[in-house]
Amino acid sequence: MSKDIQATQKKLCKQYKTSFCPSPEKFKVGISVNVRDGIIPLNGLRHPPKGDTTGWYIWAGEKLSSDSDFFEPLHVSHLEDWCPEIRKYLGLPPGYRFLIAGDHEDVWYDESLLEVD
């Protein structure tokens, strides 16, 4: 991870008064293919990391699908090609969510994300 993106992530965590929890480049996120289509808003939520995953799930649009193939694994290092604008949020710790649409940014804590089966 570049020092620039890590500095940006730490700054965002400070802005929202939370700790920094990195998402290593070699770890994976779950991402929906429609993220590449320019659909807004872009959404993300973070469960606790497990194994080689960050805990992040990222999708585009207003609805989160429950289809088993909605998310596919993608290494953090490839997000620069998919949707670089979301990289700055990936330092937020488990339990956080974000929604971005153009200049609109919403970041909040959702304790229910920590309760994973």
N, CA, C and O atoms as a printed pandas DataFrame, in Angstrom:
     atom_number atom_name residue_name chain_id  residue_number  x_coord  y_coord  z_coord
0              1         N          MET        A               1    0.854   -1.176    0.000
1              2        CA          MET        A               1    0.000    0.000    0.000
2              3         C          MET        A               1    0.893    1.231    0.000
3              4         O          MET        A               1    1.857    1.310    0.762
4              5         N          SER        A               2    0.573    2.169   -0.841
5              6        CA          SER        A               2    1.400    3.369   -0.906
6              7         C          SER        A               2    1.231    4.183    0.374
7              8         O          SER        A               2    0.189    4.146    1.028
8              9         N          LYS        A               3    2.276    4.909    0.704
9             10        CA          LYS        A               3    2.232    5.752    1.904
10            11         C          LYS        A               3    1.190    6.851    1.739
11            12         O          LYS        A               3    0.592    7.287    2.723
12            13         N          ASP        A               4    0.964    7.309    0.494
13            14        CA          ASP        A               4   -0.030    8.360    0.258
14            15         C          ASP        A               4   -1.435    7.887    0.590
15            16         O          ASP        A               4   -2.177    8.591    1.274
16            17         N          ILE        A               5   -1.813    6.699    0.113
17            18        CA          ILE        A               5   -3.169    6.206    0.379
18            19         C          ILE        A               5   -3.325    5.880    1.863
19            20         O          ILE        A               5   -4.388    6.115    2.438
20            21         N          GLN        A               6   -2.284    5.346    2.483
21            22        CA          GLN        A               6   -2.357    5.047    3.910
22            23         C          GLN        A               6   -2.510    6.344    4.727
23            24         O          GLN        A               6   -3.261    6.370    5.702
24            25         N          ALA        A               7   -1.818    7.398    4.344
25            26        CA          ALA        A               7   -1.957    8.692    5.023
26            27         C          ALA        A               7   -3.377    9.228    4.858
27            28         O          ALA        A               7   -3.956    9.763    5.803
28            29         N          THR        A               8   -3.935    9.083    3.656
29            30        CA          THR        A               8   -5.310    9.521    3.396
30            31         C          THR        A               8   -6.294    8.723    4.241
31            32         O          THR        A               8   -7.237    9.291    4.792
32            33         N          GLN        A               9   -6.084    7.410    4.349
33            34        CA          GLN        A               9   -6.955    6.562    5.156
34            35         C          GLN        A               9   -6.880    6.951    6.631
35            36         O          GLN        A               9   -7.908    7.026    7.304
36            37         N          LYS        A              10   -5.685    7.197    7.131
37            38        CA          LYS        A              10   -5.520    7.591    8.534
38            39         C          LYS        A              10   -6.197    8.934    8.803
39            40         O          LYS        A              10   -6.805    9.127    9.856
40            41         N          LYS        A              11   -6.092    9.852    7.858
41            42        CA          LYS        A              11   -6.738   11.155    7.998
42            43         C          LYS        A              11   -8.260   11.000    8.069
43            44         O          LYS        A              11   -8.919   11.659    8.872
44            45         N          LEU        A              12   -8.810   10.124    7.226
45            46        CA          LEU        A              12  -10.253    9.886    7.239
46            47         C          LEU        A              12  -10.682    9.275    8.578
47            48         O          LEU        A              12  -11.706    9.664    9.140
48            49         N          CYS        A              13   -9.904    8.325    9.082
49            50        CA          CYS        A              13  -10.220    7.714   10.380
50            51         C          CYS        A              13  -10.201    8.767   11.487
51            52         O          CYS        A              13  -11.059    8.767   12.370
52            53         N          LYS        A              14   -9.228    9.651   11.432
53            54        CA          LYS        A              14   -9.147   10.733   12.424
54            55         C          LYS        A              14  -10.370   11.645   12.316
55            56         O          LYS        A              14  -10.934   12.062   13.328
56            57         N          GLN        A              15  -10.773   11.949   11.084
57            58        CA          GLN        A              15  -11.951   12.798   10.854
58            59         C          GLN        A              15  -13.192   12.194   11.508
59            60         O          GLN        A              15  -14.018   12.912   12.072
60            61         N          TYR        A              16  -13.317   10.854   11.428
61            62        CA          TYR        A              16  -14.488   10.188   12.001
62            63         C          TYR        A              16  -14.227    9.647   13.412
63            64         O          TYR        A              16  -15.016    8.868   13.946
64            65         N          LYS        A              17  -13.098   10.077   14.007
65            66        CA          LYS        A              17  -12.757    9.751   15.388
66            67         C          LYS        A              17  -12.785    8.247   15.661
67            68         O          LYS        A              17  -13.408    7.779   16.614
68            69         N          THR        A              18  -12.095    7.509   14.800
69            70        CA          THR        A              18  -12.030    6.064   14.962
70            71         C          THR        A              18  -10.599    5.590   14.704
71            72         O          THR        A              18   -9.766    6.343   14.199
72            73         N          SER        A              19  -10.335    4.365   15.048
73            74        CA          SER        A              19   -8.998    3.804   14.861
74            75         C          SER        A              19   -8.783    3.412   13.395
75            76         O          SER        A              19   -9.731    3.201   12.639
76            77         N          PHE        A              20   -7.528    3.326   13.033
77            78        CA          PHE        A              20   -7.127    2.911   11.690
78            79         C          PHE        A              20   -6.938    1.396   11.686
79            80         O          PHE        A              20   -6.241    0.850   12.542
80            81         N          CYS        A              21   -7.559    0.723   10.726
81            82        CA          CYS        A              21   -7.443   -0.731   10.580
82            83         C          CYS        A              21   -7.129   -1.002    9.108
83            84         O          CYS        A              21   -8.030   -0.983    8.269
84            85         N          PRO        A              22   -5.866   -1.252    8.792
85            86        CA          PRO        A              22   -5.476   -1.364    7.384
86            87         C          PRO        A              22   -6.127   -2.527    6.639
87            88         O          PRO        A              22   -6.548   -3.522    7.228
88            89         N          SER        A              23   -6.191   -2.359    5.338
89            90        CA          SER        A              23   -6.630   -3.405    4.408
90            91         C          SER        A              23   -5.448   -3.707    3.502
91            92         O          SER        A              23   -5.269   -3.043    2.481
92            93         N          PRO        A              24   -4.632   -4.705    3.860
93            94        CA          PRO        A              24   -3.426   -4.986    3.079
94            95         C          PRO        A              24   -3.728   -5.273    1.602
95            96         O          PRO        A              24   -4.743   -5.884    1.267
96            97         N          GLU        A              25   -2.829   -4.821    0.741
97            98        CA          GLU        A              25   -2.986   -4.969   -0.712
98            99         C          GLU        A              25   -3.181   -6.417   -1.155
99           100         O          GLU        A              25   -3.878   -6.673   -2.137
100          101         N          LYS        A              26   -2.574   -7.366   -0.441
101          102        CA          LYS        A              26   -2.668   -8.775   -0.839
102          103         C          LYS        A              26   -3.932   -9.455   -0.299
103          104         O          LYS        A              26   -4.207  -10.606   -0.637
104          105         N          PHE        A              27   -4.702   -8.745    0.540
105          106        CA          PHE        A              27   -5.956   -9.289    1.051
106          107         C          PHE        A              27   -7.080   -8.993    0.070
107          108         O          PHE        A              27   -6.910   -8.212   -0.867
108          109         N          LYS        A              28   -8.228   -9.622    0.289
109          110        CA          LYS        A              28   -9.349   -9.499   -0.652
110          111         C          LYS        A              28  -10.530   -8.745   -0.053
111          112         O          LYS        A              28  -10.733   -8.712    1.161
112          113         N          VAL        A              29  -11.291   -8.147   -0.944
113          114        CA          VAL        A              29  -12.599   -7.583   -0.633
114          115         C          VAL        A              29  -13.617   -8.417   -1.404
115          116         O          VAL        A              29  -13.262   -9.129   -2.343
116          117         N          GLY        A              30  -14.869   -8.325   -1.009
117          118        CA          GLY        A              30  -15.961   -8.851   -1.818
118          119         C          GLY        A              30  -16.522   -7.661   -2.581
119          120         O          GLY        A              30  -16.847   -6.636   -1.981
120          121         N          ILE        A              31  -16.638   -7.787   -3.890
121          122        CA          ILE        A              31  -17.078   -6.637   -4.685
122          123         C          ILE        A              31  -18.065   -7.088   -5.752
123          124         O          ILE        A              31  -17.925   -8.169   -6.326
124          125         N          SER        A              32  -19.061   -6.255   -6.011
125          126        CA          SER        A              32  -20.022   -6.578   -7.067
126          127         C          SER        A              32  -19.495   -6.060   -8.402
127          128         O          SER        A              32  -18.863   -5.006   -8.463
128          129         N          VAL        A              33  -19.757   -6.799   -9.450
129          130        CA          VAL        A              33  -19.273   -6.446  -10.782
130          131         C          VAL        A              33  -19.821   -5.088  -11.227
131          132         O          VAL        A              33  -19.161   -4.379  -11.987
132          133         N          ASN        A              34  -21.014   -4.718  -10.764
133          134        CA          ASN        A              34  -21.621   -3.457  -11.213
134          135         C          ASN        A              34  -20.858   -2.219  -10.745
135          136         O          ASN        A              34  -21.158   -1.113  -11.192
136          137         N          VAL        A              35  -19.887   -2.381   -9.863
137          138        CA          VAL        A              35  -19.062   -1.254   -9.436
138          139         C          VAL        A              35  -18.323   -0.649  -10.639
139          140         O          VAL        A              35  -18.075    0.556  -10.676
140          141         N          ARG        A              36  -17.979   -1.476  -11.601
141          142        CA          ARG        A              36  -17.245   -1.007  -12.783
142          143         C          ARG        A              36  -18.129   -0.245  -13.770
143          144         O          ARG        A              36  -17.622    0.357  -14.717
144          145         N          ASP        A              37  -19.452   -0.268  -13.554
145          146        CA          ASP        A              37  -20.385    0.337  -14.504
146          147         C          ASP        A              37  -20.673    1.817  -14.250
147          148         O          ASP        A              37  -21.431    2.435  -14.997
148          149         N          GLY        A              38  -20.079    2.388  -13.208
149          150        CA          GLY        A              38  -20.300    3.800  -12.909
150          151         C          GLY        A              38  -21.626    4.085  -12.231
151          152         O          GLY        A              38  -22.052    5.238  -12.164
152          153         N          ILE        A              39  -22.281    3.055  -11.730
153          154        CA          ILE        A              39  -23.554    3.219  -11.020
154          155         C          ILE        A              39  -23.279    3.871   -9.663
155          156         O          ILE        A              39  -22.293    3.554   -8.998
156          157         N          ILE        A              40  -24.166    4.786   -9.265
157          158        CA          ILE        A              40  -24.042    5.384   -7.941
158          159         C          ILE        A              40  -25.323    5.124   -7.164
159          160         O          ILE        A              40  -26.382    4.941   -7.765
160          161         N          PRO        A              41  -25.246    5.104   -5.866
161          162        CA          PRO        A              41  -24.072    5.350   -5.044
162          163         C          PRO        A              41  -23.153    4.132   -4.970
163          164         O          PRO        A              41  -23.537    3.019   -5.328
164          165         N          LEU        A              42  -21.931    4.374   -4.496
165          166        CA          LEU        A              42  -21.013    3.292   -4.149
166          167         C          LEU        A              42  -21.148    3.066   -2.651
167          168         O          LEU        A              42  -21.142    4.010   -1.860
168          169         N          ASN        A              43  -21.270    1.799   -2.277
169          170        CA          ASN        A              43  -21.490    1.434   -0.884
170          171         C          ASN        A              43  -20.404    0.477   -0.415
171          172         O          ASN        A              43  -19.853   -0.295   -1.199
172          173         N          GLY        A              44  -20.110    0.541    0.871
173          174        CA          GLY        A              44  -19.187   -0.412    1.454
174          175         C          GLY        A              44  -19.542   -0.667    2.897
175          176         O          GLY        A              44  -20.015    0.225    3.600
176          177         N          LEU        A              45  -19.314   -1.876    3.334
177          178        CA          LEU        A              45  -19.478   -2.226    4.741
178          179         C          LEU        A              45  -18.361   -3.184    5.124
179          180         O          LEU        A              45  -17.862   -3.955    4.304
180          181         N          ARG        A              46  -17.981   -3.111    6.411
181          182        CA          ARG        A              46  -16.859   -3.939    6.842
182          183         C          ARG        A              46  -17.225   -4.819    8.029
183          184         O          ARG        A              46  -17.566   -4.341    9.111
184          185         N          HIS        A              47  -17.141   -6.120    7.786
185          186        CA          HIS        A              47  -17.233   -7.116    8.835
186          187         C          HIS        A              47  -15.822   -7.330    9.386
187          188         O          HIS        A              47  -14.863   -6.824    8.803
188          189         N          PRO        A              48  -15.670   -8.056   10.481
189          190        CA          PRO        A              48  -14.319   -8.361   10.963
190          191         C          PRO        A              48  -13.536   -9.158    9.909
191          192         O          PRO        A              48  -14.092  -10.051    9.270
192          193         N          PRO        A              49  -12.247   -8.836    9.727
193          194        CA          PRO        A              49  -11.416   -9.588    8.779
194          195         C          PRO        A              49  -11.320  -11.052    9.189
195          196         O          PRO        A              49  -11.376  -11.388   10.372
196          197         N          LYS        A              50  -11.175  -11.911    8.192
197          198        CA          LYS        A              50  -11.050  -13.341    8.450
198          199         C          LYS        A              50  -10.129  -13.939    7.393
199          200         O          LYS        A              50  -10.335  -13.733    6.197
200          201         N          GLY        A              51   -9.125  -14.672    7.829
201          202        CA          GLY        A              51   -8.199  -15.276    6.876
202          203         C          GLY        A              51   -7.505  -14.220    6.042
203          204         O          GLY        A              51   -6.888  -13.298    6.577
204          205         N          ASP        A              52   -7.608  -14.358    4.718
205          206        CA          ASP        A              52   -6.965  -13.396    3.819
206          207         C          ASP        A              52   -7.959  -12.380    3.250
207          208         O          ASP        A              52   -7.761  -11.847    2.158
208          209         N          THR        A              53   -9.031  -12.119    4.009
209          210        CA          THR        A              53  -10.003  -11.117    3.575
210          211         C          THR        A              53   -9.959   -9.913    4.505
211          212         O          THR        A              53   -9.587  -10.028    5.673
212          213         N          THR        A              54  -10.342   -8.764    3.974
213          214        CA          THR        A              54  -10.365   -7.526    4.753
214          215         C          THR        A              54  -11.640   -7.377    5.566
215          216         O          THR        A              54  -11.676   -6.629    6.543
216          217         N          GLY        A              55  -12.693   -8.094    5.159
217          218        CA          GLY        A              55  -14.009   -7.899    5.758
218          219         C          GLY        A              55  -14.867   -6.923    4.979
219          220         O          GLY        A              55  -16.052   -6.767    5.273
220          221         N          TRP        A              56  -14.276   -6.258    3.976
221          222        CA          TRP        A              56  -15.028   -5.276    3.192
222          223         C          TRP        A              56  -15.872   -5.939    2.108
223          224         O          TRP        A              56  -15.446   -6.879    1.437
224          225         N          TYR        A              57  -17.101   -5.403    1.962
225          226        CA          TYR        A              57  -18.003   -5.758    0.864
226          227         C          TYR        A              57  -18.412   -4.452    0.212
227          228         O          TYR        A              57  -18.864   -3.526    0.886
228          229         N          ILE        A              58  -18.254   -4.379   -1.095
229          230        CA          ILE        A              58  -18.449   -3.138   -1.840
230          231         C          ILE        A              58  -19.406   -3.406   -3.004
231          232         O          ILE        A              58  -19.266   -4.398   -3.719
232          233         N          TRP        A              59  -20.381   -2.507   -3.184
233          234        CA          TRP        A              59  -21.322   -2.656   -4.291
234          235         C          TRP        A              59  -21.794   -1.286   -4.756
235          236         O          TRP        A              59  -21.628   -0.284   -4.060
236          237         N          ALA        A              60  -22.381   -1.263   -5.941
237          238        CA          ALA        A              60  -22.916   -0.035   -6.520
238          239         C          ALA        A              60  -24.435   -0.134   -6.596
239          240         O          ALA        A              60  -24.997   -1.217   -6.764
240          241         N          GLY        A              61  -25.081    1.011   -6.470
241          242        CA          GLY        A              61  -26.534    1.062   -6.570
242          243         C          GLY        A              61  -27.199    1.126   -5.210
243          244         O          GLY        A              61  -26.546    1.139   -4.166
244          245         N          GLU        A              62  -28.511    1.165   -5.259
245          246        CA          GLU        A              62  -29.284    1.368   -4.034
246          247         C          GLU        A              62  -29.621    0.077   -3.304
247          248         O          GLU        A              62  -29.977    0.114   -2.126
248          249         N          LYS        A              63  -29.517   -1.059   -3.977
249          250        CA          LYS        A              63  -29.932   -2.329   -3.363
250          251         C          LYS        A              63  -28.754   -3.279   -3.224
251          252         O          LYS        A              63  -27.936   -3.439   -4.130
252          253         N          LEU        A              64  -28.702   -3.900   -2.059
253          254        CA          LEU        A              64  -27.718   -4.943   -1.782
254          255         C          LEU        A              64  -28.383   -6.279   -2.068
255          256         O          LEU        A              64  -29.374   -6.634   -1.430
256          257         N          SER        A              65  -27.848   -7.009   -3.011
257          258        CA          SER        A              65  -28.432   -8.290   -3.402
258          259         C          SER        A              65  -28.034   -9.395   -2.430
259          260         O          SER        A              65  -26.943   -9.358   -1.861
260          261         N          SER        A              66  -28.895  -10.356   -2.241
261          262        CA          SER        A              66  -28.574  -11.524   -1.413
262          263         C          SER        A              66  -28.183  -12.722   -2.286
263          264         O          SER        A              66  -27.980  -13.820   -1.767
264          265         N          ASP        A              67  -28.075  -12.524   -3.603
265          266        CA          ASP        A              67  -27.651  -13.607   -4.493
266          267         C          ASP        A              67  -26.255  -14.087   -4.105
267          268         O          ASP        A              67  -25.380  -13.277   -3.799
268          269         N          SER        A              68  -26.051  -15.381   -4.117
269          270        CA          SER        A              68  -24.780  -15.956   -3.683
270          271         C          SER        A              68  -23.605  -15.548   -4.579
271          272         O          SER        A              68  -22.454  -15.599   -4.146
272          273         N          ASP        A              69  -23.885  -15.145   -5.823
273          274        CA          ASP        A              69  -22.799  -14.752   -6.719
274          275         C          ASP        A              69  -22.717  -13.234   -6.930
275          276         O          ASP        A              69  -22.058  -12.773   -7.863
276          277         N          PHE        A              70  -23.378  -12.467   -6.074
277          278        CA          PHE        A              70  -23.376  -11.007   -6.203
278          279         C          PHE        A              70  -21.976  -10.428   -5.975
279          280         O          PHE        A              70  -21.559   -9.512   -6.684
280          281         N          PHE        A              71  -21.254  -10.962   -4.988
281          282        CA          PHE        A              71  -19.899  -10.505   -4.692
282          283         C          PHE        A              71  -18.883  -11.486   -5.236
283          284         O          PHE        A              71  -19.076  -12.701   -5.193
284          285         N          GLU        A              72  -17.801  -10.937   -5.749
285          286        CA          GLU        A              72  -16.687  -11.793   -6.141
286          287         C          GLU        A              72  -15.438  -11.282   -5.429
287          288         O          GLU        A              72  -15.342  -10.094   -5.121
288          289         N          PRO        A              73  -14.485  -12.170   -5.165
289          290        CA          PRO        A              73  -13.275  -11.744   -4.465
290          291         C          PRO        A              73  -12.359  -10.937   -5.381
291          292         O          PRO        A              73  -12.219  -11.236   -6.567
292          293         N          LEU        A              74  -11.743   -9.915   -4.807
293          294        CA          LEU        A              74  -10.812   -9.075   -5.547
294          295         C          LEU        A              74   -9.750   -8.591   -4.577
295          296         O          LEU        A              74  -10.066   -8.116   -3.486
296          297         N          HIS        A              75   -8.491   -8.710   -4.974
297          298        CA          HIS        A              75   -7.410   -8.205   -4.122
298          299         C          HIS        A              75   -7.492   -6.680   -4.042
299          300         O          HIS        A              75   -7.822   -6.008   -5.020
300          301         N          VAL        A              76   -7.187   -6.155   -2.867
301          302        CA          VAL        A              76   -7.195   -4.710   -2.646
302          303         C          VAL        A              76   -6.336   -4.001   -3.689
303          304         O          VAL        A              76   -6.678   -2.902   -4.128
304          305         N          SER        A              77   -5.242   -4.610   -4.084
305          306        CA          SER        A              77   -4.339   -3.984   -5.057
306          307         C          SER        A              77   -5.019   -3.695   -6.396
307          308         O          SER        A              77   -4.556   -2.824   -7.134
308          309         N          HIS        A              78   -6.095   -4.393   -6.728
309          310        CA          HIS        A              78   -6.790   -4.187   -8.005
310          311         C          HIS        A              78   -7.887   -3.120   -7.936
311          312         O          HIS        A              78   -8.479   -2.775   -8.959
312          313         N          LEU        A              79   -8.158   -2.603   -6.751
313          314        CA          LEU        A              79   -9.210   -1.595   -6.623
314          315         C          LEU        A              79   -8.869   -0.301   -7.353
315          316         O          LEU        A              79   -9.764    0.457   -7.727
316          317         N          GLU        A              80   -7.607   -0.050   -7.553
317          318        CA          GLU        A              80   -7.185    1.145   -8.299
318          319         C          GLU        A              80   -7.793    1.125   -9.702
319          320         O          GLU        A              80   -8.148    2.176  -10.235
320          321         N          ASP        A              81   -7.916   -0.061  -10.303
321          322        CA          ASP        A              81   -8.501   -0.199  -11.635
322          323         C          ASP        A              81  -10.024   -0.223  -11.604
323          324         O          ASP        A              81  -10.667    0.209  -12.561
324          325         N          TRP        A              82  -10.605   -0.718  -10.524
325          326        CA          TRP        A              82  -12.054   -0.878  -10.436
326          327         C          TRP        A              82  -12.749    0.405   -9.993
327          328         O          TRP        A              82  -13.665    0.885  -10.662
328          329         N          CYS        A              83  -12.315    0.955   -8.874
329          330        CA          CYS        A              83  -12.963    2.151   -8.319
330          331         C          CYS        A              83  -12.011    2.807   -7.311
331          332         O          CYS        A              83  -12.164    2.635   -6.102
332          333         N          PRO        A              84  -11.043    3.548   -7.809
333          334        CA          PRO        A              84  -10.024    4.119   -6.928
334          335         C          PRO        A              84  -10.581    5.042   -5.850
335          336         O          PRO        A              84   -9.949    5.215   -4.808
336          337         N          GLU        A              85  -11.741    5.632   -6.075
337          338        CA          GLU        A              85  -12.300    6.579   -5.110
338          339         C          GLU        A              85  -12.684    5.940   -3.771
339          340         O          GLU        A              85  -12.839    6.650   -2.777
340          341         N          ILE        A              86  -12.838    4.632   -3.730
341          342        CA          ILE        A              86  -13.227    3.998   -2.464
342          343         C          ILE        A              86  -12.022    3.600   -1.613
343          344         O          ILE        A              86  -12.181    3.250   -0.443
344          345         N          ARG        A              87  -10.842    3.650   -2.177
345          346        CA          ARG        A              87   -9.649    3.199   -1.449
346          347         C          ARG        A              87   -9.433    3.968   -0.150
347          348         O          ARG        A              87   -8.930    3.408    0.824
348          349         N          LYS        A              88   -9.805    5.234   -0.128
349          350        CA          LYS        A              88   -9.562    6.032    1.073
350          351         C          LYS        A              88  -10.395    5.564    2.276
351          352         O          LYS        A              88  -10.067    5.898    3.415
352          353         N          TYR        A              89  -11.453    4.805    2.040
353          354        CA          TYR        A              89  -12.314    4.328    3.129
354          355         C          TYR        A              89  -11.842    3.004    3.731
355          356         O          TYR        A              89  -12.327    2.604    4.789
356          357         N          LEU        A              90  -10.923    2.332    3.087
357          358        CA          LEU        A              90  -10.565    0.969    3.476
358          359         C          LEU        A              90   -9.747    0.874    4.756
359          360         O          LEU        A              90   -9.416   -0.234    5.179
360          361         N          GLY        A              91   -9.414    1.984    5.381
361          362        CA          GLY        A              91   -8.752    1.975    6.678
362          363         C          GLY        A              91   -9.720    2.048    7.841
363          364         O          GLY        A              91   -9.321    1.927    8.999
364          365         N          LEU        A              92  -11.006    2.248    7.528
365          366        CA          LEU        A              92  -12.014    2.266    8.597
366          367         C          LEU        A              92  -12.112    0.873    9.212
367          368         O          LEU        A              92  -12.005   -0.125    8.500
368          369         N          PRO        A              93  -12.315    0.798   10.526
369          370        CA          PRO        A              93  -12.342   -0.513   11.180
370          371         C          PRO        A              93  -13.655   -1.265   10.945
371          372         O          PRO        A              93  -14.628   -0.695   10.452
372          373         N          PRO        A              94  -13.669   -2.553   11.305
373          374        CA          PRO        A              94  -14.904   -3.329   11.209
374          375         C          PRO        A              94  -16.048   -2.626   11.943
375          376         O          PRO        A              94  -15.868   -2.026   13.003
376          377         N          GLY        A              95  -17.218   -2.725   11.338
377          378        CA          GLY        A              95  -18.404   -2.067   11.891
378          379         C          GLY        A              95  -18.741   -0.775   11.166
379          380         O          GLY        A              95  -19.791   -0.180   11.411
380          381         N          TYR        A              96  -17.870   -0.342   10.288
381          382        CA          TYR        A              96  -18.124    0.904    9.564
382          383         C          TYR        A              96  -18.709    0.641    8.181
383          384         O          TYR        A              96  -18.495   -0.400    7.560
384          385         N          ARG        A              97  -19.457    1.643    7.740
385          386        CA          ARG        A              97  -20.070    1.632    6.411
386          387         C          ARG        A              97  -19.784    2.967    5.745
387          388         O          ARG        A              97  -19.498    3.956    6.420
388          389         N          PHE        A              98  -19.862    2.995    4.424
389          390        CA          PHE        A              98  -19.799    4.264    3.701
390          391         C          PHE        A              98  -20.747    4.208    2.518
391          392         O          PHE        A              98  -21.096    3.139    2.019
392          393         N          LEU        A              99  -21.151    5.394    2.085
393          394        CA          LEU        A              99  -21.962    5.576    0.884
394          395         C          LEU        A              99  -21.454    6.852    0.238
395          396         O          LEU        A              99  -21.420    7.905    0.874
396          397         N          ILE        A             100  -21.056    6.759   -1.031
397          398        CA          ILE        A             100  -20.613    7.957   -1.743
398          399         C          ILE        A             100  -21.338    8.057   -3.078
399          400         O          ILE        A             100  -21.580    7.065   -3.766
400          401         N          ALA        A             101  -21.673    9.292   -3.410
401          402        CA          ALA        A             101  -22.348    9.586   -4.678
402          403         C          ALA        A             101  -21.935   10.990   -5.084
403          404         O          ALA        A             101  -22.458   11.978   -4.568
404          405         N          GLY        A             102  -20.993   11.066   -6.012
405          406        CA          GLY        A             102  -20.496   12.384   -6.409
406          407         C          GLY        A             102  -19.824   13.056   -5.226
407          408         O          GLY        A             102  -18.896   12.497   -4.641
408          409         N          ASP        A             103  -20.285   14.257   -4.863
409          410        CA          ASP        A             103  -19.715   14.999   -3.734
410          411         C          ASP        A             103  -20.306   14.577   -2.395
411          412         O          ASP        A             103  -19.829   15.014   -1.347
412          413         N          HIS        A             104  -21.330   13.741   -2.412
413          414        CA          HIS        A             104  -21.968   13.300   -1.168
414          415         C          HIS        A             104  -21.159   12.162   -0.551
415          416         O          HIS        A             104  -20.788   11.205   -1.230
416          417         N          GLU        A             105  -20.895   12.285    0.744
417          418        CA          GLU        A             105  -20.170   11.247    1.476
418          419         C          GLU        A             105  -20.879   11.016    2.797
419          420         O          GLU        A             105  -21.154   11.958    3.540
420          421         N          ASP        A             106  -21.171    9.765    3.081
421          422        CA          ASP        A             106  -21.777    9.402    4.357
422          423         C          ASP        A             106  -20.980    8.234    4.926
423          424         O          ASP        A             106  -20.804    7.217    4.255
424          425         N          VAL        A             107  -20.502    8.372    6.149
425          426        CA          VAL        A             107  -19.746    7.332    6.836
426          427         C          VAL        A             107  -20.378    7.167    8.204
427          428         O          VAL        A             107  -20.605    8.150    8.910
428          429         N          TRP        A             108  -20.666    5.916    8.587
429          430        CA          TRP        A             108  -21.278    5.683    9.893
430          431         C          TRP        A             108  -20.909    4.319   10.434
431          432         O          TRP        A             108  -20.467    3.427    9.710
432          433         N          TYR        A             109  -21.108    4.192   11.743
433          434        CA          TYR        A             109  -20.810    2.961   12.455
434          435         C          TYR        A             109  -22.091    2.150   12.593
435          436         O          TYR        A             109  -23.140    2.694   12.939
436          437         N          ASP        A             110  -22.008    0.853   12.323
437          438        CA          ASP        A             110  -23.144   -0.065   12.403
438          439         C          ASP        A             110  -22.682   -1.295   13.187
439          440         O          ASP        A             110  -22.081   -2.213   12.628
440          441         N          GLU        A             111  -22.970   -1.297   14.476
441          442        CA          GLU        A             111  -22.503   -2.361   15.360
442          443         C          GLU        A             111  -22.935   -3.751   14.902
443          444         O          GLU        A             111  -22.246   -4.732   15.179
444          445         N          SER        A             112  -24.066   -3.847   14.206
445          446        CA          SER        A             112  -24.565   -5.155   13.766
446          447         C          SER        A             112  -23.588   -5.855   12.803
447          448         O          SER        A             112  -23.639   -7.075   12.648
448          449         N          LEU        A             113  -22.712   -5.089   12.168
449          450        CA          LEU        A             113  -21.744   -5.691   11.240
450          451         C          LEU        A             113  -20.712   -6.548   11.956
451          452         O          LEU        A             113  -20.038   -7.364   11.326
452          453         N          LEU        A             114  -20.582   -6.373   13.259
453          454        CA          LEU        A             114  -19.609   -7.136   14.028
454          455         C          LEU        A             114  -20.143   -8.524   14.404
455          456         O          LEU        A             114  -19.385   -9.402   14.815
456          457         N          GLU        A             115  -21.445   -8.701   14.256
457          458        CA          GLU        A             115  -22.098   -9.977   14.589
458          459         C          GLU        A             115  -22.200  -10.832   13.339
459          460         O          GLU        A             115  -23.209  -10.806   12.635
460          461         N          VAL        A             116  -21.146  -11.591   13.071
461          462        CA          VAL        A             116  -21.094  -12.422   11.884
462          463         C          VAL        A             116  -21.180  -13.890   12.300
463          464         O          VAL        A             116  -20.515  -14.322   13.241
464          465         N          ASP        A             117  -22.010  -14.645   11.583
465          466        CA          ASP        A             117  -22.165  -16.077   11.903
466          467         C          ASP        A             117  -20.934  -16.857   11.501
467          468         O          ASP        A             117  -20.882  -18.071   11.693
